Amino acid sequence: MADADKKVIELFYDTISPYSWIAFEVLCRYRSRWNIDLRLRPFSLAAVVTETGNSPPGRVPAKLKWMGKDLMRQAYFYKIPFRGRKDPNNDMANKHNINVMLLLTAVTMDCPQHLESLTRELWLRFWSREEDITQPASLEAAATAAGIPADQTAALLAKLQDQTVKARLTKTTQEALRHGAFGAPTIVAHVGGKPHMYWGSDRFLLIADLLGEEWLGPLTELAHL
Amino acid sequence: PGRWGSSNMAAPVQARKTVEFFYDVLSPYTWLAFEVMCRYQQKWNIDLKLRPFFLAGIMKGADNRPPAMVPAKGQYMTKDVLMLTDMYKVPFNWPSNPTEVMFVKGSVNAGRFLTTVDMNCDQYLEELTRQLFLRIYYRDEDITEPASLLSAAMKAGIPEDLAKQLLSTIKDQTVKDRLRETTQTALDYGAFGSPTIVAHVDGKPKMFFGSDRFELMAHMLGEKWHGPLPELAKAKI
């Protein structure tokens, strides 16, 4: 199939967002089933939430409780090793930070071939193994586990506070906002010369319909983990 | 359990799984979920129990807020509801003044009317629910006035004299109490919005929120998800 025929699907995500992990794994699996060109776009969920006047869903206790159960069920259904955290609300506020998304942005700019594996490794650290991602040593460990060579890792970590990297993260986030984003994941499918935005990891039936493709379920046989 | 030597040589029949559908007709996504559950009632080995509740009571009880208070989210949901109802072939139209419909006029009378029908002649509950959805979200008609509720009842096949009698009960304490109890039952299951669907699997209640968990629900019920099933659509326009 000619690349020109492939429909571009952009996944705007932040590794603080567990539902984004689901969308990420599903879209990675569907690359081999649908005629799509998947573009990973790490962005800042915190900035999107602030800009749109939104608030984290965990503000409503009953909703937070349900989301915990929902994510465990979906993790089982999609065969994704999501294990939750003992204190998700507190950790999302205090144990995640912008350096993670700056690192993913730097990888997008300098060595995008590692973007998928590093993205996955960061989700595994935070949402599967409840490990730290705030310290430089933790980011280094994640990059190494993702297969990024040591010298490249050092270079990436050294440039996290560079204006170019911050500007790129801001630019990606602004693009998502222009598409109407208010949360994560935000999926933008480009069909018929128009962008079609979807929020969440539960609109794949609609997306399949738009793409003229068939929804084949969780495709757990293609699970990466 | 199987019955050996029975005169009925059929294989052992699995007991139907009870699925409780807690809902308020004020919610657009709820109409979608309602029609899907009515279609799947014919496909899955389930016993669908409609449980009209009071969304304003749920929001208060769970300390929740309507989603459209975030403008970008409201804009997205406006399109989302249209895309989903189109795919599922539910004849949804946004009312000309959704804010007035959802936040000013509300649904307390509709909820009480559905409740009294549930208490007295529940064989009409499904179709009355559908007729109320068609009023509010297909024809942009009122659902708060007695004449509106009467019209919906008659379109649902309820004989006129019975409909008028039921209408006269909506301020009865027993009806108010029942609506409040159903709302509290949903809150006890962990509800924070509409629809709240509780599937009873192996003696355990499994709560689902929203109209986008059917594939997962199928998996947990040991059933198969067949997508929108438009050929089983019942909402006639």
Chai-1 contact restraints between the chains, C-beta under 6 A:
chainA,res_idxA,chainB,res_idxB,connection_type,confidence,min_distance_angstrom,max_distance_angstrom,comment,restraint_id
A,T52,B,V70,contact,1.0,0.0,6.0,A-B,restraint_1
A,T52,B,A72,contact,1.0,0.0,6.0,A-B,restraint_2
A,G53,B,V70,contact,1.0,0.0,6.0,A-B,restraint_3
A,N54,B,V70,contact,1.0,0.0,6.0,A-B,restraint_4
A,V60,B,A62,contact,1.0,0.0,6.0,A-B,restraint_5
A,V60,B,N64,contact,1.0,0.0,6.0,A-B,restraint_6
A,V60,B,F192,contact,1.0,0.0,6.0,A-B,restraint_7
A,A62,B,A62,contact,1.0,0.0,6.0,A-B,restraint_8
A,A62,B,G190,contact,1.0,0.0,6.0,A-B,restraint_9
A,A62,B,F192,contact,1.0,0.0,6.0,A-B,restraint_10
A,K63,B,F192,contact,1.0,0.0,6.0,A-B,restraint_11
A,K65,B,G190,contact,1.0,0.0,6.0,A-B,restraint_12
A,W66,B,G190,contact,1.0,0.0,6.0,A-B,restraint_13
A,W66,B,F209,contact,1.0,0.0,6.0,A-B,restraint_14
A,R73,B,L216,contact,1.0,0.0,6.0,A-B,restraint_15
A,F77,B,L216,contact,1.0,0.0,6.0,A-B,restraint_16
A,F77,B,H219,contact,1.0,0.0,6.0,A-B,restraint_17
A,G180,B,A72,contact,1.0,0.0,6.0,A-B,restraint_18
A,G180,B,Y76,contact,1.0,0.0,6.0,A-B,restraint_19
A,F182,B,V70,contact,1.0,0.0,6.0,A-B,restraint_20
A,F182,B,A72,contact,1.0,0.0,6.0,A-B,restraint_21
A,F182,B,K73,contact,1.0,0.0,6.0,A-B,restraint_22
A,W199,B,Y76,contact,1.0,0.0,6.0,A-B,restraint_23
A,D202,B,D212,contact,1.0,0.0,6.0,A-B,restraint_24
A,L206,B,M83,contact,1.0,0.0,6.0,A-B,restraint_25
A,D209,B,M87,contact,1.0,0.0,6.0,A-B,restraint_26
